[in-house]
């Protein structure tokens, strides 16, 4: 198809003669097509140059492509050189609309107003090149009869036979067409292109078409010009990802097409049905009604592995009850994964191919919300030799779809084995973050898989599924404490802390009575996170405690019927300790069993208190962590106070320059002194609630949620804030 090679336009006109934009150029082209050459005020070559340059650089959108095709598909005042140049530069930036294809097919053949034979031949060659990226793949199939009827057109017969060879399906092979082809072939002396089309027909009905259909040099459809293919693929590659993503969201009942470049470089092909015995294939399905109506008659595609990435084929496999299809999938996957495993062990694996397979398996898992048994077997063995780096995100996402199972005791036989942790923890902090992200996803998936317990159950962990969730959370708690206590306190530890908090945010909001139990972190972990040096981390851990408080409040009474007394007592102790720290100015107060002072030794507490009072008689260990003095909250408390003080001054009409200002930090005694000395009159609780609201407005809602869940007094006194 060298005649269809791309010819980028040349700058043969001055800038003044060129239209300013593609829109202007198309309007000028329409005018030129209806205006005789001698009456034009603008050179047609400059207009064509702008259109072709735009098409060659970024492609033509659907509206622009439609406009150009409508102009060149009929006889106009344009010269043949301009028309040929436009046809050679029909680079679509998106999938080709069906109406454009219909317009082109309508331009073929003989008749008044039809384009020249050379233009028609160019159109057919263009259809051959773009037939895989037509918006509706069935468009050419529906026009098959029209195209077949044009075989007597000598000027386009060769290209037309090539196109028909590519789009012929069993439903197109009719007796009258076989007869016409045989007569045409005999009359033309066995022309190679006709022999090629006859050979396609014979593949479907070898018993009807007798005799030899020799394969000559020109009987096969030639590959489109390499340069043209490269250019159109480069243009479409820019938008294909977004288009496919939008397509899947818009309509999952149509076979997805990724474009030739991606199909050739991917281990998983697009869906294709070869030599279908039935007239209905997945490629011919357009919508959900069509799919449901024809489900029982759909012919399975040639390569079932495409089900890993194609949404429509996934639906077909799930709804089809054919054991043959299941066996085909299992056989292919077992052979493929075994080959990949052996290649990895021998050090000769193609990582790109393996990545394609693993990503396809992940897409299938995301669709079905489960792993195929063969994939579980593969992962179990693969983890033993995995380096913790290759395809790490895909591997962890796949493992998160593992079926719910015991997480305690002997894990050596499970894909969720400690080798996973050893592989990841041997690397950097980001690997630790991924590990906690994996456990967060795993807990969410297991929560979805867990079976509800009977309402009459006497324990929240009576069922094995609930026990598995509990054991998983216990393992994460142990891992969290180990890492927080062993790693140095620097910027890296904050990444791990954030991942830990994300897990417990998921855990604290997942509980459902008789289904997902309330699973608490150990108090030692709560206290360690509460004493964080980060405002964000402090806000998140207090929010997590508030979530647990709400969960217990929403649980059917009596709670002690489902949870042991030591569980509720442990949580009440943690709740009281953090409440004393933040609100009651009783930080680190040890009064067993009600409060444990964040496990601070009483002797250490007394030593810290003596040190602080020695620095300043107003300092004390009791108030060192309250809302005004807490090192991670003090700056926000000050900002909230200044805003509140200015509001009070404006509200009461005080002179801002004459009124006594608070020097801070704010305390109950100092507010009383401020009131007595002529300053603003603000209650201690009102100030502290204002600080909580100030933080909430800036995305730190944890402390406010905690206080209003822990204190009935606050909910009664400030109902508008609850």
C-alpha positions in Angstrom: 0.0 0.0 0.0 2.8 2.4 -0.8 0.3 4.7 -2.5 -1.2 5.3 0.9 2.1 6.3 2.6 1.9 9.4 4.9 2.9 12.6 3.3 3.3 15.3 5.9 2.2 18.6 4.4 4.9 21.1 3.4 4.8 24.8 4.3 4.2 26.1 0.8 2.2 29.2 1.6 3.0 32.4 3.5 1.7 32.8 7.1 -0.7 35.5 5.9 -2.5 33.1 3.5 -3.0 30.4 6.1 -6.2 30.2 8.2 -5.6 30.8 11.9 -7.0 27.6 13.2 -8.3 24.2 12.2 -11.8 25.4 12.5 -11.1 28.3 10.2 -9.3 26.0 7.8 -12.2 23.6 7.6 -14.7 26.4 6.9 -12.3 27.7 4.2 -12.0 24.2 2.7 -15.8 23.9 2.5 -16.0 27.2 0.7 -13.2 26.3 -1.7 -15.0 23.0 -2.5 -18.0 24.9 -3.7 -16.1 27.7 -5.5 -14.4 27.4 -8.9 -10.7 27.8 -8.8 -10.6 31.1 -10.7 -13.1 32.7 -8.2 -11.2 31.8 -5.0 -9.5 34.5 -3.0 -7.4 32.1 -1.0 -5.1 29.4 -2.3 -6.5 26.0 -1.7 -3.1 24.6 -1.1 -2.6 26.8 2.0 -5.9 25.6 3.5 -5.2 22.0 2.8 -1.8 22.4 4.3 -3.2 23.6 7.6 -5.7 20.7 7.8 -3.1 18.1 6.9 -0.5 19.5 9.3 -3.0 19.4 12.2 -4.0 15.9 11.2 -0.4 14.7 11.0 0.6 16.3 14.3 -2.3 15.5 16.6 -4.9 13.8 14.5 -8.5 14.9 13.6 -11.2 14.7 16.2 -14.5 13.1 15.2 -16.2 16.3 14.1 -13.2 17.4 12.0 -12.8 14.0 10.5 -16.4 13.9 9.6 -16.2 17.3 7.9 -13.2 16.4 5.8 -14.7 13.1 4.7 -17.9 14.8 3.7 -16.0 17.2 1.5 -13.7 14.6 -0.2 -16.4 11.9 -0.6 -18.2 13.7 -3.4 -17.2 15.4 -6.6 -16.4 19.1 -5.8 -14.4 22.0 -7.2 -11.3 20.8 -5.4 -8.4 19.6 -7.6 -7.4 15.9 -7.4 -4.1 16.7 -5.8 -5.8 18.4 -2.9 -8.3 15.6 -2.5 -5.6 12.9 -2.6 -3.5 14.8 0.0 -6.4 15.1 2.3 -7.3 11.3 2.0 -3.6 10.4 2.7 -3.7 12.5 5.9 -7.0 11.2 7.5 -5.4 10.5 10.8 -8.2 10.0 13.4 -7.3 11.2 16.9 -10.2 9.1 18.3 -12.1 6.0 17.3 -13.7 6.4 13.9 -17.5 7.1 14.1 -19.8 4.8 12.3 -21.4 7.5 10.2 -17.9 8.4 8.7 -17.6 4.8 7.6 -21.1 4.8 6.1 -20.2 8.1 4.2 -17.1 6.5 2.8 -18.8 3.3 1.7 -21.5 5.4 0.1 -18.9 7.2 -1.9 -17.8 4.0 -3.6 -18.9 2.8 -7.0 -20.1 4.5 -10.2 -22.4 7.4 -10.4 -22.8 11.1 -10.9 -21.1 13.0 -8.1 -18.9 10.1 -7.0 -15.2 10.8 -6.3 -12.6 9.7 -8.8 -11.5 6.0 -8.9 -8.2 7.0 -7.4 -9.9 8.6 -4.4 -12.2 5.6 -4.0 -9.2 3.3 -3.9 -7.7 5.5 -1.3 -10.9 5.3 0.8 -10.9 1.5 0.7 -7.2 1.4 1.8 -8.0 3.8 4.6 -10.8 1.5 5.8 -8.4 -1.5 5.8 -6.0 0.5 8.0 -8.6 1.8 10.5 -11.1 -1.2 10.6 -9.9 -2.2 14.1 -10.4 1.3 15.6 -14.0 1.9 14.4 -16.2 3.0 17.2 -18.8 0.3 16.4 -16.9 -2.8 15.3 -20.0 -4.2 13.6 -20.4 -1.3 11.2 -18.4 -2.8 8.3 -20.1 -6.2 9.0 -23.5 -4.6 8.5 -22.3 -3.0 5.2 -20.8 -6.3 4.0 -23.5 -6.7 1.3 -22.8 -3.2 -0.1 -19.1 -3.8 -0.2 -19.5 -7.2 -1.8 -21.7 -5.8 -4.5 -18.9 -3.5 -5.6 -16.5 -6.2 -6.6 -17.2 -5.5 -10.3 -15.5 -2.1 -9.9 -12.1 -2.7 -11.4 -10.4 0.3 -9.9 -11.1 -0.8 -6.3 -11.4 -4.6 -6.6 -7.9 -5.4 -5.3 -8.3 -3.2 -2.1 -11.9 -4.3 -1.7 -11.0 -8.0 -1.7 -8.4 -7.3 0.9 -10.9 -5.5 3.1 -13.5 -8.2 2.7 -10.9 -10.9 3.6 -10.4 -9.1 6.9 -14.1 -8.6 7.9 -15.7 -11.8 6.6 -17.6 -13.9 9.2 -19.5 -17.1 8.8 -22.8 -15.2 8.6 -21.5 -13.4 5.5 -20.7 -16.6 3.6 -23.9 -17.2 1.6 -24.5 -19.6 -1.3 -25.2 -16.8 -3.8 -22.0 -15.0 -2.8 -20.0 -18.2 -3.2 -21.5 -18.6 -6.7 -20.7 -14.9 -7.6 -17.1 -15.2 -6.4 -16.5 -18.4 -8.4 -18.0 -16.9 -11.6 -15.9 -13.7 -11.1 -12.8 -15.7 -10.5 -13.4 -17.9 -13.6 -14.1 -14.8 -15.7 -11.0 -13.0 -14.6 -8.6 -15.9 -14.8 -8.1 -16.7 -11.2 -7.1 -13.2 -10.1 -5.0 -13.5 -6.9 -7.1 -11.2 -4.7 -10.2 -13.1 -5.6 -8.4 -16.4 -4.8 -7.5 -14.9 -1.4 -11.1 -14.0 -0.6 -12.3 -17.5 -1.8 -9.8 -19.1 0.5 -11.4 -17.2 3.4 -14.8 -18.5 2.3 -13.5 -22.0 2.0 -12.2 -22.0 5.6 -15.9 -21.7 6.6 -17.3 -24.2 4.1 -14.6 -26.5 2.8 -17.1 -29.1 1.7 -18.9 -26.6 -0.6 -16.1 -24.8 -2.2 -14.1 -27.5 -4.1 -10.9 -27.3 -6.0 -7.8 -25.3 -5.3 -7.6 -21.8 -4.0 -3.9 -21.2 -4.6 -2.2 -18.6 -2.5 -0.5 -16.2 -4.8 1.8 -13.3 -4.0 -1.0 -10.7 -4.0 -3.8 -12.9 -2.5 -3.1 -11.8 1.1 -4.0 -8.4 2.3 -0.8 -6.4 2.5 0.3 -4.8 5.7 -0.6 -1.1 5.8 2.3 1.2 5.2 4.6 1.0 8.2 5.1 4.8 8.5 1.3 5.4 8.3 0.7 2.8 11.0 3.4 4.2 13.3 1.9 7.7 12.9 -1.7 6.8 13.6 -0.7 4.6 16.6 1.4 7.5 18.0 -1.6 9.8 17.7 -4.1 7.4 19.2 -1.8 6.3 22.0 -2.2 9.7 23.6 -5.9 9.3 24.3 -6.4 5.5 24.3 -6.0 5.1 28.1 -8.5 7.8 29.0 -10.9 6.6 26.3 -10.8 3.0 27.5 -11.3 4.0 31.1 -14.3 6.2 30.2 -15.6 3.4 28.0 -15.5 0.9 30.8 -17.3 3.3 33.1 -19.8 4.2 30.4 -20.6 0.7 29.0 -19.2 -2.6 30.2 -21.3 -4.5 27.6 -19.1 -4.1 24.6 -15.7 -5.7 23.8 -12.9 -3.3 24.7 -10.3 -2.4 22.1 -6.9 -1.1 23.2 -5.4 -0.4 19.8 -2.9 -2.4 17.9 0.2 -1.1 19.6 -0.9 -2.3 23.0 -2.2 -5.6 21.8 1.1 -6.4 20.1 3.2 -5.5 23.2 0.8 -7.1 25.7 0.8 -10.8 26.9 -3.0 -10.6 27.0 -4.7 -10.2 23.6 -7.9 -8.4 22.8 -11.0 -10.5 22.3 -11.3 -12.1 18.9 -13.6 -14.9 17.7 -12.1 -16.9 14.9 -14.1 -19.1 12.5 -17.3 -18.8 14.5 -19.8 -21.6 14.0 -22.6 -19.3 15.1 -23.6 -15.9 13.8 -23.3 -14.3 17.2 -19.9 -13.3 18.7 -18.9 -11.1 21.6 -17.6 -8.5 19.1 -21.1 -8.1 17.8 -22.6 -7.2 21.3 -23.4 -3.5 21.7 -25.5 -3.2 25.0 -26.8 -5.1 28.0 -30.1 -6.0 26.3 -28.3 -7.5 23.4 -26.0 -9.4 25.7 -28.8 -10.9 27.8 -30.9 -11.8 24.8 -28.0 -13.6 23.0 -26.1 -15.0 25.9 -26.9 -18.7 25.2 -26.0 -18.4 21.5 -22.7 -16.5 21.8 -19.7 -18.3 20.4 -16.7 -18.3 22.8 -13.7 -16.3 21.5 -10.5 -17.9 20.3 -8.3 -17.0 23.3 -10.1 -17.2 26.6 -7.1 -15.6 28.4 -8.6 -12.3 27.2 -11.1 -12.6 30.1 -8.5 -11.3 32.4 -8.8 -7.7 31.1 -12.0 -7.6 29.0 -15.1 -6.6 31.1 -17.6 -8.1 28.6 -15.8 -11.5 28.4 -15.6 -11.5 32.2 -19.3 -11.3 32.4 -19.7 -14.0 29.8 -17.4 -16.3 31.7 -19.2 -15.7 35.0 -22.6 -16.2 33.5 -21.7 -19.1 31.3 -22.0 -22.5 32.9 -19.8 -24.3 30.3 -17.2 -26.6 31.9 -15.2 -26.4 28.7 -14.6 -22.7 29.1 -13.5 -23.2 32.7 -11.1 -26.0 31.7 -9.7 -23.8 28.9 -9.0 -21.0 31.4 -7.5 -23.3 34.0 -5.3 -25.1 31.5 -3.9 -21.8 30.0 -3.3 -20.3 33.4 -1.7 -23.4 34.9 0.7 -23.7 32.0 1.5 -20.0 31.8 2.1 -19.5 35.6 4.2 -22.7 35.8 6.3 -21.4 32.9 6.7 -18.1 34.6 7.7 -19.7 37.9 10.3 -21.9 36.3 11.7 -18.9 34.3 12.0 -16.9 37.5 13.9 -19.7 39.3 16.2 -20.0 36.3 16.7 -16.2 36.1 15.4 -15.9 32.5 12.0 -14.5 33.1 10.6 -11.7 30.8 9.5 -9.2 33.5 7.3 -7.3 31.1 5.4 -10.4 30.1 5.1 -11.4 33.8 3.8 -7.9 34.7 1.1 -8.1 32.0 -0.1 -11.5 33.3 -0.1 -10.3 36.9 -1.9 -7.1 36.1 -4.5 -9.1 34.1 -5.0 -11.4 37.1 -5.4 -8.4 39.3 -8.1 -6.9 37.0 -10.0 -10.2 37.1 -9.7 -10.3 40.9 -10.9 -6.7 41.2 -13.9 -7.7 39.1 -14.8 -10.9 40.8 -13.5 -9.9 44.3 -11.7 -13.3 44.6 -8.6 -15.1 43.5 -8.7 -18.1 41.2 -7.4 -21.3 43.0 -4.5 -21.6 40.5 -3.4 -18.1 41.3 -3.4 -18.8 45.0 -1.2 -21.8 44.4 1.2 -19.8 42.2 1.5 -17.0 44.8 2.1 -19.5 47.6 5.2 -20.7 45.8 6.2 -17.4 44.2 6.5 -15.6 47.6 9.2 -18.1 48.6 11.5 -16.8 45.8 10.2 -13.2 45.4 12.7 -10.4 45.9 10.0 -8.0 47.4 10.6 -5.5 44.6 9.4 -6.7 41.2 5.7 -6.0 40.7 5.3 -5.2 44.4 2.1 -3.3 44.2 0.4 -5.8 41.9 1.5 -8.7 44.1 0.2 -7.1 47.3 -3.1 -6.1 45.6 -3.5 -9.7 44.4 -2.8 -11.1 47.9 -5.4 -8.7 49.4 -8.1 -10.8 47.6 -7.0 -14.0 49.3 -9.9 -15.9 50.8 -10.5 -15.4 54.5 -8.5 -17.9 56.5 -6.8 -18.5 59.9 -4.1 -16.1 60.5 -2.9 -17.6 63.8 -0.6 -20.5 64.3 0.9 -22.3 61.3 1.1 -19.8 58.5 3.7 -21.7 56.6 1.1 -23.3 54.3 -0.7 -20.0 53.5 0.0 -17.4 50.8 -0.2 -14.9 53.7 3.0 -16.2 55.0 5.8 -14.5 56.9 8.0 -14.7 53.8 5.9 -11.8 52.5 7.0 -9.7 55.5 10.6 -10.8 55.3 10.7 -9.9 51.6 9.3 -6.4 52.2 10.9 -5.4 55.5 14.3 -6.1 54.0 13.9 -3.0 52.0 13.1 0.7 52.7 10.5 2.5 54.7 8.2 2.7 51.6 8.1 -1.1 51.7 6.9 -1.0 55.3 4.2 1.5 54.2 3.1 -0.9 51.4 2.9 -3.7 53.9 0.5 -1.9 56.2 -1.5 -0.8 53.1 -1.7 -4.5 52.2 -3.1 -5.4 55.6 -5.6 -2.6 55.4 -6.9 -3.8 52.1 -6.8 -7.4 53.3 -8.9 -6.6 56.4 -11.4 -4.8 54.2 -11.7 -7.7 51.8 -12.0 -10.2 54.6 -14.7 -8.1 56.2 -16.7 -8.3 53.0 -16.2 -12.1 52.9 -17.0 -12.8 56.6 -20.2 -14.7 57.3 -22.6 -13.1 59.8 -23.0 -14.8 63.1 -26.4 -15.9 64.5 -27.9 -13.1 66.6 -28.2 -15.5 69.5 -24.4 -16.0 69.6 -22.8 -15.4 73.0 -19.4 -14.2 71.7 -18.2 -11.8 69.1 -15.5 -14.3 68.1 -17.6 -17.5 68.1 -17.3 -18.0 64.3 -14.0 -18.8 62.5 -14.4 -15.8 60.2 -14.5 -13.3 63.1 -11.6 -15.1 64.7 -9.6 -14.7 61.5 -10.3 -10.9 61.5 -9.2 -10.7 65.2 -6.0 -12.7 64.6 -5.1 -10.5 61.6 -5.6 -7.3 63.6 -3.6 -8.8 66.5 -0.7 -9.5 64.1 -0.8 -6.0 62.8 -0.7 -4.6 66.3 2.4 -6.7 67.2 4.1 -5.6 64.0 3.2 -1.9 64.6 4.6 -1.9 68.2 7.7 -3.7 67.0 8.4 -1.1 64.3 7.6 1.9 66.3 9.8 0.8 69.2 12.7 -0.4 67.1 13.1 2.3 64.4 14.8 5.6 65.1 12.5 8.6 65.5 12.9 10.6 62.3 11.0 11.7 59.2 10.8 8.1 58.0 9.0 6.8 61.1 6.1 9.2 60.3 5.4 7.4 57.1 5.0 4.1 58.9 3.0 5.8 61.7 0.6 7.2 59.1 0.2 3.8 57.5 -0.6 2.3 60.9 -3.2 4.9 61.7 -4.8 4.3 58.3 -5.2 0.6 59.2 -6.9 1.5 62.5 -9.1 4.1 60.9 -10.4 1.3 58.7 -10.6 -1.1 61.7 -12.4 1.3 64.0 -15.1 2.0 61.5 -15.7 -1.5 60.2 -17.6 -3.1 63.1 -21.2 -4.4 62.6 -23.1 -6.2 65.3 -23.1 -10.0 64.9 -20.9 -9.7 61.8 -17.7 -7.7 62.1 -16.5 -7.5 65.8 -15.1 -4.5 67.5 -11.3 -5.2 67.5 -9.3 -2.8 69.7 -5.6 -1.9 69.4 -3.6 -2.7 72.5 -3.5 0.2 75.0 0.3 0.4 74.7 0.0 1.2 71.0 -2.8 3.8 71.7 -0.5 5.5 74.3 2.5 5.4 72.0 0.6 7.1 69.2 -1.1 9.6 71.6 2.4 10.9 72.6 3.3 11.5 69.0 5.2 14.7 68.1 2.8 15.3 65.2 -0.4 17.3 65.4 -1.9 15.3 62.6 -1.0 11.9 64.2 -2.5 13.1 67.5 -5.7 14.2 65.8 -6.0 10.9 64.0 -5.5 8.7 67.1 -8.0 10.7 69.1 -10.4 10.3 66.1 -9.9 6.5 66.1 -10.7 6.3 69.8 -13.9 8.3 69.2 -14.8 5.8 66.4 -14.5 3.0 68.9 -16.5 4.9 71.5 -19.3 5.3 68.9 -19.1 1.6 68.0 -19.6 0.5 71.6 -22.5 3.0 71.9 -24.2 1.6 68.8 -23.8 -2.0 69.8 -26.8 -3.9 71.1 -27.0 -4.2 74.8 -25.7 -5.8 76.9 -22.2 -5.3 75.4 -20.7 -7.7 78.0 -22.7 -10.5 76.5 -20.5 -10.4 73.4 -17.2 -9.0 74.7 -15.3 -10.1 77.8 -15.1 -7.6 80.6 -11.3 -7.1 80.3 -11.9 -5.8 76.7 -14.4 -3.1 77.7 -12.3 -2.3 80.8 -9.2 -1.9 78.8 -10.9 0.5 76.4 -12.4 2.5 79.2 -9.0 2.8 80.8 -7.5 4.2 77.5 -10.4 6.5 77.0 -10.0 7.9 80.5 -6.2 8.3 80.3 -6.5 10.3 77.1 -9.4 12.3 78.5 -7.3 13.1 81.6 -4.4 14.1 79.4 -6.2 16.5 77.1 -9.1 17.9 79.2 -8.8 17.3 82.9 -5.2 18.4 83.6 -4.4 15.0 85.2 -1.8 13.9 82.7 -0.1 10.6 83.5 -2.2 10.2 86.6 -2.0 6.5 87.8 -5.0 5.3 89.7 -5.5 1.6 88.8 -7.7 0.1 87.5 -9.4 3.2 86.2 -6.4 5.0 84.8 -2.9 3.8 84.0 -1.3 7.2 83.2 -0.2 6.0 79.7 1.9 3.4 81.5 4.2 6.1 82.9 5.9 4.9 86.0 4.8 7.0 89.1 8.3 7.7 90.1 9.1 9.1 86.7 6.0 11.2 86.8 7.0 12.7 90.1 10.5 13.4 88.8 9.1 15.2 85.7 6.7 17.2 87.9 9.5 18.3 90.2 11.6 19.4 87.2 8.8 21.5 85.7 7.9 23.3 88.9 11.6 24.1 89.5 11.6 25.8 86.1 8.5 27.8 86.9 6.1 27.5 89.8 3.1 27.7 87.3 4.3 24.6 85.4 3.2 21.1 86.4 3.1 17.7 84.9 -0.6 17.6 85.3 -1.3 20.4 82.8 1.7 19.9 80.5 -0.4 18.0 78.0 -3.7 19.8 78.1 -5.2 21.7 75.2 -3.3 24.9 75.9 0.1 23.5 76.8 0.3 20.3 74.7 3.4 20.8 72.5 1.5 19.6 69.3 -1.6 21.8 70.0 -0.2 24.9 71.7 0.2 27.0 68.5 -3.3 26.2 67.3 -4.7 26.9 70.8 -3.0 30.3 70.7 -4.4 31.1 67.3 -7.9 30.1 68.3 -7.7 32.2 71.5 -6.5 35.3 69.6 -9.5 35.0 67.2 -11.9 34.5 70.1 -10.5 37.4 72.0 -10.8 39.8 69.0 -14.4 38.6 68.5 -15.3 39.4 72.1 -13.7 42.8 71.9 -15.6 43.7 68.8 -18.9 42.2 70.2 -18.7 44.1 73.4 -17.4 47.3 71.8 -14.1 47.5 73.8 -11.2 49.7 72.7 -8.7 47.2 71.2 -5.8 49.4 72.2 -6.9 50.0 75.8 -8.3 46.6 76.9 -6.1 44.2 78.8 -4.9 41.4 76.6 -4.2 37.8 77.7 -0.5 36.9 77.6 -1.1 33.2 77.5 -0.9 30.3 77.7 -4.6 30.2 78.6 -5.7 28.5 81.8 -8.9 28.5 83.9 -7.2 30.6 86.6 -5.7 33.1 84.2 -9.1 33.6 82.5 -10.5 34.5 85.9 -7.6 36.9 86.5 -8.2 38.4 83.0 -11.8 39.0 83.7 -11.0 40.7 87.0 -8.4 43.0 85.4 -10.7 44.4 82.7 -10.1 41.9 79.9 -12.7 39.9 78.0 -15.0 37.5 79.8 -14.6 34.0 78.4 -15.4 30.8 80.1 -12.8 28.1 80.3 -15.0 25.4 78.6 -16.1 27.9 75.9 -12.4 28.6 75.1 -11.5 24.9 74.9 -14.5 24.1 72.7 -13.5 26.9 70.5 -10.0 25.4 70.1 -11.6 22.1 69.2 -13.8 23.7 66.6 -10.8 25.7 65.3 -8.9 22.5 64.7 -11.9 20.8 63.1 -12.2 23.7 60.6 -8.6 23.0 59.5 -9.1 19.3 59.0 -8.1 18.1 62.5 -11.5 16.9 63.7 -10.2 14.0 65.9 -9.9 15.9 69.2 -13.4 17.3 68.9 -14.9 14.0 68.0 -13.1 12.4 70.9 -14.2 15.0 73.5 -17.8 15.0 72.5 -17.9 11.2 72.4 -16.2 10.9 75.8 -18.0 13.7 77.7 -21.8 13.7 78.3 -21.3 17.1 80.0 -20.0 18.7 76.8 -22.8 17.3 74.7 -25.3 18.8 77.1 -23.6 22.1 77.5 -22.7 22.7 73.8 -25.4 20.8 71.9 -24.8 22.9 68.7 -21.2 21.6 68.5 -22.0 17.9 69.2 
